[in-house]
Amino acid sequence: MSNTTPSKDSLNTLSSLKAGGKTFHYYSLAKAADTLGGLDQLPFSLKVLMENLLRNEDDTTVDRSHIDAMLQWLKDRKSDTEIQFRPARVLMQDFTGVPGVVDLAAMREAVQRAGKDPAMINPLSPVDLVIDHSVMVDNYGDASAFKDNVAIEMERNQERYEFLRWGQQAFDNFRVVPPGTGICHQVNLEYLGKTVWQKDVDGKTIAYPDTLVGTDSHTTMINGLGILGWGVGGIEAEAAMLGQPVSMLIPEVVGFKMTGKLREGITATDLVLTVVEMLRKKGVVGKFVEFYGDGLQEMPVADRATIANMAPEYGATCGFFPVDEQTLTYLRLTGREDAQLELVEAYAKAQGLWREPGQEPIYTDTLALDMGEVEASLAGPKRPQDRVALKNMKASFELLMETAEGPAKTRETKMESEGGQTAVGVDNSYHHPSSQPLEMNGEQLRLDPGAVVIAAITSCTNTSNPSVMMAAGLIAQKAVAKGLKAKPWVKTSLAPGSKVVTDYLAVAGLQDDLNTLGFNLVGYGCTTCIGNSGPLPDAVEKAITEGDLTVASVLSGNRNFEGRVHPQVKTNWLASPPLVVAYALAGNVRLDLTKEPLGEDQDGKPVYLNDLWPSQAEIAEAVEKVKTDMFRKEYGEVFEGDDIWKAIEVSDSKVYEWSGQSTYIQHPPFFEGMGEEPEPINDIKEANILALLGDSVTTDHISPAGSFKPDTPAGKYLQEHGVAPKDFNSYGSRRGNHEVMMRGTFANVRIRNEMLDGVEGGYTKFVPTGEQMAIYDAAMKYQEQGTPLVVIAGKEYGTGSSRDWAAKGTRLLGVEAVVAESYERIHRSNLIGMGVMPLQFPEGTDRKSLKLTGEEAISIEGLSGDITPGQTLTMTVKYQDGSTETCELTSRIDTANEAVYFQHGGILHYVVREMLKSA
């Protein structure tokens, strides 16, 4: 059914309400309950899904059995029923958005080749693309940093931005927020999100919950505003905007009860790191998390959004906060119209979506936190869930170093920190303490292990929260008053998620003090958190390399996977913005900041963190300076862009005019040779293993963000096409060029292919000759020979950001199946969306029990028949000595829709074929 067709409404639920002087119609949960029975105790997030089913009932994708299954959930507290969810809108950022628009352009061309009107390929749901991932911290620490970085960004990304400008005029229902404006999730929270959406259908204005999917895993941040949404791969998002429903099982919902309140000196960041740790320990992968309890009564939306933002880090599909007075307060503060506020309140109360004090829905499982028990914390050195109390940071780093120096008999060693937390240290990644000479600005210094070489106030997670941003500014103010400075080797930066942050820091009189410490504005966008940290000073890079030093970054972000922030920085610590400032002053993580001084004042007296930390009253006074007119001013012309953006010239063609000379945008090969009907699926016979991987291989490992070197396959390709290494830009910025991206697949500097002993980076063994080579080069040799390929992996394969190129690149390298012990939700779905089969080992069987070295031949039977969800397939391993072993594998095609997509060779192929049939 199209998204403008009225529901069948078999339960007769269509009702009306008045708000803001206007009549709205809605599909009433209360009326559904008249027939079905009580729905009051259904979790709020499932009420949103229930409304979605009622509104989209069509007897094809949604029928009465799906609606009944939601009621049955209340009895079983879980369900194996597959439903079709239609989000109200789609959110994209430019790294994942560019390849999405490239695919749309390629689909238009495929439709044109088939003799049909290319304009039929058009978003049916509203799409907002925010350009926020392209700015890099090239310049920092001075007043011109922002202007210089934006100029470099525009020059580097001219081809990409021309393409997006074309898309802005070529596609209907598609808006672009230009560069230099903000981070997509913060723009979504502060401006795009409505909490209640509306559209006209058959002369009636229908009101319904604002819902979305986004091409970034931190789309969940919007859950803090009572808006249900989560990250999907670009592949799924493209299908959603083309009218395809998101196929999902009715999820389990874990209730997280919040009580009490934070103690003096404890931040929302400390709270979220505690929540991440608790929920990872609980195990919520693939589940909804919903927050409840009277602790929410005084919790502002900014704090809720900080917690919701990190749902991918605690593994949940979303972290949902129901609508209440705090929601209205935030909507009012951020300049939403009064009529919209009236609609949100009236609709939420009419639908039972308004949170009342003491309300406790039925959940699959629950856990609870007294916020008064939260303590100051960081997380690291390479996983967001590995919380370390501030008081234990010094000991934690020292233990990390000791562990690394211990017997190198096992590949991984475990470091136990407080509370039974486990952080993983890889013993060939960390090295014994040594110090290196360092000359900076004519000063002779020493760079020690644990040196903080990057201190970045960055990422939507925390820069959306005025309380922690003001706290950072107040610490800076007090530090400057005492004559403290950031250590010379620390690369400092401030990259807020919106221009409003700049406004309120200036009004509060705090930006000048941040500038004095080197925290000048470097850009509005995702920077250090996604690997756009830019180069370190030459002297610092030289000292790290020569001493093989284990140094640190401290950032207010949500991701700290190894190799992500900077290739030379092996330990990365997530922290609140005020702690970022504190560590810039201290200059090393091998200090106990609860006891040891950060530095000395003008009189040579030691200055401790407690001397600088602002009181809650001081923070609250500063936060009072955040005003509605700031939001209205900055978002008044959010889609306009600056003069450089406006001056970009593009054609008005409905089909993109591809340039063979572009190294940023190329016509992808996905639809080449595509017939009207899908080709039959065949069993995999005697495939070689391209990579043999361990646990927690992330999408950063598979399709890395950040920089790359001249001697890599991607670097060689660009140089062959006339691009100098200084102009490489980042992998993320090149996502519109499949030639670069397939060369970057499995190319992360920290990936470890177990086919090669002790080798880091994107290499493999080309089995026919035994030669070590780049994974891309080996894959091309296998393709020349017509040899199918598989990837074998451990647990949690594909964790991390929703990178569609992790799946696209895997497919283009010739990989037909991945066999792993478990999968992250988005990457599993993306593999299917690109026609790659995700298979799972049975409990007790893995690459180790099968004694795989990577030199075996792999055959997989059972693909040539009907593809069905969860089917059992047989894998035969043929060893080099000729012996064989078989085991059964479970297909991780989980739903009927996924089976259809896989049979078509991918979701986009399915969409194009369906559109051609209906044309």
N, C-alpha and C positions, 0 to 999 in steps of 0.2 A: 504494500500500500504506500502511496506517496505521503509525504509529511504535510499535505494540505487536505487530506481526505478525512471526513469525520469518522469517529469510531462507530463500530457496530453497536456498542453499549448494551450488551445483552442483559445487564443488571439494572438498566434504567437509572444510571447514576448522574446524568447531566443535571447540574444545578446552577444557581446564579447567586452572585453577591455584589454588593456595591462598595466601591472604594474610590476616593478621590473624585467623586462626582460622576463616576462612570460605572456601567453595569458590565460585569465579567461573568462568563460561564466557566464552569469547571466540572471535572469528573470527581464526584464526591466519594471519599472513602467511607464516610458515615452512611451514605445510602447503600454502598456495596455491603456494609456490615448488616444492613437490614435483612439482606438475603443470606449472606454467608455466615453471619455471626460476628462476634466482637473482634475488632482489629486494634483496639486501643493499646494492647501490650506488644504489638509488633515493633521492633526497633525502628527508630525514625528513618534510618537509611533505607530499610526495606519498605517503609510506607512510600518513599519516593519511587522505588521500583514498582510498587503495586499501582500507584497512580499512572505510571508510564504504561503499564499493561492495559489498564482500563481505557486509557485515552487512545491506545493504538490497536485495540481489539479489531481483528479483520478476518478471523477464522483461517488465516493462512500462516502468517508468522506469529500471531498471538491468538489463542483461542481460550475457551473457558477452562480447559485443563490447566493452563499456565496460571490463571487467576486462582483457581482452587489450590494449586500447589503452594501459593504464598500463605494461604490460610493453614494448610497442613504443616507448614514450617513451624508455626506456633506450637504444635504438638511434638514434633520431632526435633525442633531446634536446629535442623539442617535439612538439606534437600539434595537429591540428585537430578532434579528437573532442570532442563536447559530452557532458558528464556531468551527472548530477543529484546534488547534494550536500545531505544532510540534517543540518544542525547539531543538536547536542544541546539547545541552548537559545538564547534571544534576550535581548539586553540593550538597554534603552531608557533615555534620559534624558528629562527632562520636556518640553523644547522640542519634540523630535520625538516623544516618547511621547504627549503630550496629543492631537495630531491623529490619532495611530494609534488611541488609545482612542476618540476621536470617530468615526473611521471604523468601528470595531467596533460602536459603539452604533448608527450609521446602518445598518450591515449587519443588525443584529438587527431594526431597525424594518422594513427592506426584506423580510426573511424573514417577519416577522409579517404584513405587508401581503399577502404571497403565501399566507397561511393556514397557515404552518408554525410550529413551535416556535422562538421566537427564541433559546432556550438552545443551539441547535445551533451558533450562532456563539460559539465558545469557543476559547481557545488550546489547541492539542494538544501543543505543546512548552512547557516551563517558560519563563516570562517574568519578568524582574526589571526594574522601572522605578525608577530612582534620581532623586529630585528634587534637581537640583544646578545648574540653569542659571538660576534665578530670582532669586537674591540679587544685589543691586547694592551698589556701594560708595558709598552715600549719605553715611555717616558714617565717619570714619577718624581715626587719630592719637590716640585716647584709649581709656581702659579700657572705656567703654560702647559702643564701636563695634559689636561683635558683637551685643550684646543689642538695640541700636537697629535695626541692619540686619535682623535676623531679625523683629523686630516689624513693620517696614515691609513686609518680604517677605510675611509672613502676611496683612497687611491688603490689600496690593496684589493678592494672588493668591488671595483667599478663594474666588472662584467656580471657579477652576481646581482648587484643592485639594479643594473639595467634590466636584467631578466625579471626581477621581482616587480619593478615598475611596469614592465609589460604585462605581467600577470595581474597587477592591480587594475589595469584598464581592460584586459581581455576577458576576465572571468566575472560573472555576476556573483553576488553574495560573498564577496571576498575583499577584506580590508587589510591594509598593511600599515603597521605602526613603524615609522621610519627609524633609522639608527639614531643613537644619542638621546633616546627618550626614556628608556627604562627596561627592566627585566619583565618578561612576559607574565610571570606569576604575580609580581607586584602590581603591574598594570591591570591584570585581571582582578586582583583583590580590590584595588583602589578605584577602578573605573569600569571595567567591562562587565564584571559580575553584577547580576540584578537580584539574586535570591529567588525571585518569582519572574518567570518569562511570560510573554503573551504573544499571540498571533491571531489574525483574522481567518476564520474558516466558515464559509457559507453564511456570511453576514453576521456571525457572532464573534466576539472577542474572547478567545479561550485563554484562561490563566492556568499556568502549570509550573512546577518547580523548575528553576534554572538548573540544568544539568549539562555536562560536557565531557568530552574526552580530549586529551591534549597529547602532542607529540613530544612531551618531556615528562619524565616520571614524576617530577615535582608539581605537576598539575594539581595534585592532592592538596596543595596549599589552600585552594579555594574552599575546601571542606570546612575551614574555620569560619566561613561566612554562611554556613548552612546550605552550601551548594554541593551536590554530589557530583564528583568528577574524579578521574584518575588518568594516569598516563597510559598510552598505548603506543605501539610502533607506528611510524609514519605510514606503513602499509595499511594497518587497521583504520587509521585516521582518514586516509584517502577514501577508503570504502565507506566510512561513516558519512563523510561529506557528500558522497555520491549516492546517498540514500540507502545504503546497506545497513541493517541493524548490527549492533555489537552482540555477538553470541556469547552467552555466559551461563554458568550454572548459578542457581540461587545460592548466594554465599552463606557460609557460616558467619555469624556476627559475634565478635568478642567485645563485651562491655568493659570499659575501663573506668572505674569509679574514682573520681577526684574529690578529696576532702581536704579541709584545712587551707592554709595559705602559705606562701613562701616566706621564709625568715628574712630578716634584714641582711642585705648584702648578697642575696641569692637572686639570680637572673632567670628569665624565661629560657635562656639557652641551657643553663644548668638543669632546668626542669626537663627540657626536651631530650637531653642526653641521657637522663635517668629513665625517661619513658622508653626511649629507643632500646636501652639495655634490657629493661624489664620485658618488653614485648618480644624482642629477639629470643630471650630466654624462654618465654612462654610458647613461642612458635605460632605465628599468625600469617605465614605465607599463603597467599591466595584467599585470605579472609578479609572481611570488613572489620575495622575497629571503630567502635562508637563510644564517645566519651559522655559520661553522665555523672550525676552526683552534685551535691550542693556547693562543692568547690568551684563549680562553673559560674555560680551566681555573680561573683565579682571578677571573674577572669575575662579581661578584654579580648576582643577579636584579634588584636595583634599577637597576643600570647597564644591564642588558639591556632592561629595561622602558622606560627612558628612550629607548633607540635604537628599540625596536619601536614606541613611541608615535608617532614621527614618520614612520612609513611613508607616510602621505598626503603629507607634505612632500617625501619623495624620490620619490613617485609610484607606489610599489609597492602591490599589493593587500595584502601583509603583509610583515613582517620577522621571520622565525621563528627561534627559538633552541631546539635540541633539549633534551630532558630529561637531566640529569646530577646530580652530587652537589650542585651549587649550587641546583638546583631543590628538592631535599629540604631543604637548609639553610634556604631561604626558607620553605617550607611549615611546617617545624618552628618557626621564629622567629615566624611569624604565627599560631600556635596551632591549626593543623590537627591532627586527631586522629591518634594513632599508627597506628591501623588504616588510615587513608587513606594515610599515608606508606608503609606496607608494601605496599599495593595499587599505588601509583604505581611503586615500585621494581620489584616483581615483574612487573607488567604491561609496563612499558617495556622491561625486559630480555628478557622472553619474546617480545615483538613486534619486537625489533630497533629500538626507538625510543629506546634509551639511547645517548647519545653517548660513544664511547670515544676516548681520546687518539690523535691521529694519523689519525683517521678522515676520509676525504675522499670523499664521495659523488660521483656523476656529476652535473654541472650543465650547463645550457644554455650558460652563460658564467660567467666568474669575474672578480673583482678582489680586491685585497688592500690591507691597511693595516697598517703597523707603528705601533702606538699610541704608540710613543716619539717619533714625529714630529709628534704633534698639538700645536697651540699655542693659547693663550688666544684666544678668538674671540667675536664677536657675529654676528648676521645681520640684514640690513636694507638699505635703509629700508622695503621693503614686500613682500619675498618671503623665505620661510624658507631658500631655497637660496642666497641671496646672502651667503655668509660673508665677514666682514671681520675680519682679525686685529686684536686689541686694539691692537697697536702702530700700526695704520694707520687707526684710527677717526677721528682728527682730520683727517688728510689726506683721508680718504674723504668726510667731511661737507663739507669745504671744496671738494673737487672737485665734489660734488653741487651746491653753491651756484653755483660758477663755470659749470658746465654749464648750469644753469637760466638764468643771465644771458646766455648766448651767443645767437647768432642764432636767432630763433624761426621758423626756416623749415621745420623738420620737427616733426611731432607728438611724436616720441620721440627722445631722445638717449641715448647709452649711456655709462656710466661704467665704465672698466676699473679694477679694483682688483687687488690682488696675485694672482699665480698665474693670470692670465687669467680671473679671475672677471668676470662682467658683472652690473651692477645697472642697472635701468632707472629713469631719472628723467624725469618728464614736465615739459616746460619751462614750462607754464603753471600748475604746481602749487607751485613753489618760488620764493622771492623773495630779493632782494638783502639782505645783512645790514643790519639797522638795530636799534636798541635802543629800548625803550619804558619810560617811568617806571612804577613799580609800588609801590603802598603796601600793606604787609601788616603787621598787628598794630602799626600806628603807626610802622613803619619805612619810610623812603624807599629804594627799591631800583631796579634796572634789570633788565628782562627782555630777554635777548639771544637772537638766533637760536641754535638748538641747545640751548636751555634744556631740561633734563629736567623736564617738568611732571607726569609720572607715573612712579613707580618701584614696580613691583608684583611681589611674590613671589607668584606665582599659577600655576594650571594643574597638571593631573595630571602633565604631562611631568616636572617637576622636584620638585614637593612630595611625590612618592612616594619620593624618593631621600634617605635620611637623610644621606648623605655631603655632598651639596650644601646641604642645609638646615642641618646643623650648621656647615658652613663659613660660611654667611651669619650664623649666630648668633655665631660666633667673631670674625668681622670686626666685627660690631656691638659685641661685648664690648671688643675692643681700641680701637675708635674712641671709645667712651664713656669708657674709661680715659684717653684723651688729650684729652678735652673736645670732640671733634668733634660736629657736629650736621648733620642733613639741611638742605639749603637751604630757605628758607621757601616758595618757589614749587613745591616738589616735593610732589605728592600721593602719600603712601606708603601701602602696604597689604600685609597678609599674609593670604592666603586659601588655607590648606592643603586638600589633597584628602581628609584624614580627621582625626578627633579624635586619632588616635595621634600625629600630628606635634606637637600641642599638648602631649601628655603627655611626649614625649621632650625637647622644647625646654625644658620646665619642669624636668624632672629634671636636665638638663645645666646648668641655671642660666643659660640664654641668652635666654629669652623677655623677661626684664626689660630686658636691654640692647637687644633689638630694639624693645621698647616705647618706650624712651628716645629712640630715633631715629625714632619714628613708625610703626614696623612692627607696630602692634597688630593683633590678630586682627579681621578684618572680616566673616568668614563662612567656612563650609565649602562651597565650591562653585566653579563656573566663574565668574569675575568679569571682570577686565580682559581676559583672553585672548579672550573672546567678545563684547566690547563693553559689558559691564556695569560699566564703570569709574566710572559716576556722574559728576556734574557737577564741573568744576574750580571753584576759588574764583572768585567774581565778578570780582575784581581781575585775576586771571590771564587769564580769558576776555576781559576788556575789553582788556588789553594785547595779547593775540594778535590780536584782531580789528582794533584800531586800527592796529597796526603791520604787519598781514598777515604775522605772523612765522611762520617755519618752525621749529617746536619739536619736541620728541622725547618719546617714552615709551621706557622700558627695562623689559622684563618677562620673567619666566622661563617664558614660554609657548611655544606652537608655531605661532601664527598672527600675522602682522603685516601683513595685506593693508591697503591704503589705505582709510581711512574706517571701519575695523573697531574699533579701540581707542577712539577718540574723534573726533568729526567735525572738531575743530579741530587735531588732532595729525597732521601730515602725514608725519612719519618715525617709524617704530616699530622698535625693535631688540630682538631676542631675545637673552637672555643668561642666564648661570647666576645662581642666587640671590645668591652672594657679590658678583658684579659689579653686580647690581641695587642692593645696599646701597652699593657703592662709588660708583655714579653718583648715588645720592641725596645722598651727601656732597659729591660734586664739583659737581653741579647743572647740568652741561652736557656734551654729547657732543663739543664742539669742544675737547677736551683730550686729550693723549696720556697716559693714566694710567700708562704704563710709564715716563714721564720726569717728568711734571708733578705737583705735589702736589694732593692732594684737599682740603686745607685746612691750618689751623694749629692746633697744640696750645695748651694753657693758657699756655705761655711764648712763644707767637708763632713757634714753629719750624715749618717746613713738615713735613707728614705725607704720606708717599708710600704707594702701594698696597702696596708690598713690606713696609712697616712693619706693616701690618695683616694681611697674608695668612697664614692658619694653615698649619702644616706638615702633611704627610700623617699624621704621628704624632699631632698634636693632634686632627685630624679623626677618626682611628681610635679614639682614646681616648673621644671624645664619642659616636661611633656605638656603642661597647660598652654605652652606657647604654640602648639600645633593647632592651626585654625583651618576652618572649612574653606576660606577664600584661597588658601594655598593650593588645595586640590582643584578648585574650580579654575584657577589661573593656569596651572600646569597641564590640565587635561582639556582646556578649552579648544585647543587646535591640535589634538594628539595625533591626528592622521596627516597633518600638513607637511611636517618636516622642515629642514632648514633650506636655505637658498640653493645649496649644492644638490640636495635631493630633488628639489623642484626643477632644477635645470637639466636633469637627466632626460635625454630624448629617447623615445621608443616608438616603434611602429604601431599602427592600430590594427595589425593583422590578427585574425582569430586563431591562426596557426603560427607557432613560433618559427622564426627564420633562424635556424641553427647556423652557427659559425664553426667551420672546421678548424679555425685558428684559436678558438677559445680554449683555455686550459682550466676554466672554471665550470663551464656549462657544455655538456655534450649529450647528444641524442642516445639514450640508453638502449641496449640491445634486447630488452625484455620481450618486446612484441614482434621481433623479427621472425618471419615464417609462421606466425600464429594462424592456425586454421579456424574455420567456423566451429569445429567440434574438437574437444580435447583428445590428445593421443593417449592410447592405453598405457597404464603404468606397468613397468616390468620389474621382476625381481632383480636384486643387486648380485652380480656374480663376480667373485674374486676381485673385490675392490682393494686398493691399497689404503693404508692409514696415512693421512696427511699430517695429523698431529695427535699425540697421545698426551692428554692434559690431566692435571690434578683437580683438586677441589677449588671452589670459589673462583673459577675463571670468569671474569667479568666481561661485560660488553666493551669496556675500555681495553681489555686485553685483545678482544676479537677485532674490534674496529676502533682503534685508538683516536682520541682527540689530541690536541696539542701539536707540537712541532715534529718535524722529521728531518733526517740528515741527508746530505748529498749522496752518500753511498748506498742508500736504501733503494729498492725498486721504484718507489714513488719519486724519490729524488732524482734518480737517473732518468725516469720518464720526463719529468719537467725540464731537466737540463737539455734533453734531446729536443724538446719543443721550445727552446730559447729562453727558459725561465732561469734566472740566476738564483743561487741558494738564498740570497738575502730577500728574494721576493716569493719564496715558497709559500708564505702564509701558513695556515694550519690545516691539518686533515679536515677538521670540521668545516672550514670555509670552502673546501674543495669537494664537498659532498654532491655537488651537481655534476661531477665528472667521474663516471664509473671507472675510467682508466686509472685514475689516481687512487680511488677508493678500493678497488680490488687488489691493487698492489699494497695497500695499507692494511688489508685484512690479516689478522693474526700477526701484526708487525710491531706490537708494543715492545718496548725495550726490556720490560720485566716479565714477559711471558716465558714460561719454561716448558718446552716440549720434551717430555721424558724419553723420546727416541734418541736424544742427544744428552750425554752425561755432563751435567754441570754447565751447560750453555744457556745463556739468557738471550732473549730476543726472538725475532720472527724467523727462525730457521727450522729446517727439518732434514731428515735423511731421505735422499732419493733412492728408494730401495733397490731398483735394478742395478745401480752401480755402487751403492753404499756411500755416495758422495754427500757431504753437507752443503746445503744451499738455502737461499731464501725460500720461504714457503711459496711465495708467488711463482718464483722460477720453477720450482718443482711441480707445482700444479699445472703450469703450462706444458711442461714436458709430459706429464701424465695425460693431459688433454690431447696432445699430439699422438700419443699411443692409443688413445681411446680407452684409457683405464679409468673406471669409476673410482671415486674416493669417498672415504668416511672419516669422521673425526670421533675419537674416543675420549671421554672425559669422566670426571668424578662427580662430586656432589655440588649442588647449587650452580649449575652451569648457566651462564648468561645473566648473572646478577648485575645490578647497576642501572645506568641510564637506559632509556628506551631508544636504542640506536638501530634504526632500520638497516643501516649498512652492515651491521654485524650479521644480518641474515642475507642481505643482497650480495655482499662480498663472498660469503660462504657459498652461495649458489653459483656465482660467476667463476669461482675457483674450481667448480666441478664436483663439489661435495654433494652427495645424494642423500646422506643420512648422518645424523649425529647420534651416538649412543652414549648416554650419561647415566649417573646414578639418580640425579634429580635436576629439575629445571626451575629457573625463574619464570614467572608467568608471561611477561611481555615477550621475552626472547623466544620462548617456546612457540607462542602464537605467531611471531614474525617468521620463524623458520617455515612454519606451515604456509604462511602467506606468500612465501617465495618458492614453495614447492620442494622444500627440504624436509625429510621425514625425521621428527624427533622420536627416538626410541629410548626406553628406560630398562636398565638392568633389573632383574629380580633381586629381592632382598638377599644379601649374602653372596651375591656375585658381582664382581667388578673387574677392572683391568688388572688388578693385582692377583686376584684369585685365578684368573685365566692366564697369568704369567705373560702378559702381552709386552712385547718389546717395540712394537710398531712395524716389525718386518713381516708380520703375518698377512695372509690374504683373507678377506672377510666376505662372506656371502650371506645374504638375507633373503629368506623365502617367505612368501605370503602376501607380497605386494601386488601380484598380478591378478588377484581376484578383486572382489568388492572391497573398497576401503571403508571400514567401519570404525566408530570411536572405540578406543581401548582394546583393539584386537591384539591377539597374541601372534607374534612372528617368530621365526626360528633363525638364529644366527649360527653359522658354522665358521669356526676359526681354523684355518689351515696353517700349521706351523712350518718353519723352514725345513724341518726334517721330514715333512710329508704327513705327519700325524695330524689328526683333527679333533676338535672338541665342539660340541654344540651346546647352546643354551637358549632358553626362550626369552624373548624381549616383549615388553608391553609398548604398544603404540601410544604416544602421548598426543595423538589426535583425539581430543576429549569430547568434541561435540559433532553433531551431524553436519552443521554448517562448515566446520573445519574440514571434514572429510570431502565435502563438495569442492571447497577451494583447492585442496590438495590435488584432487583428480583433474582439475583444470590447469594445474601447473602454477597456481597462485591465485590470490584473491583478485588482483587487478585484471587478470585474464578472464576470470569469471564475470566481473563487472562489464568489461568491454563486450564479451559475447552476449550477455543478457541485454545490454543496450542495443546492440545490433539486431537482436531478435525482435525487440519491441519497436524498432524504428520503422 
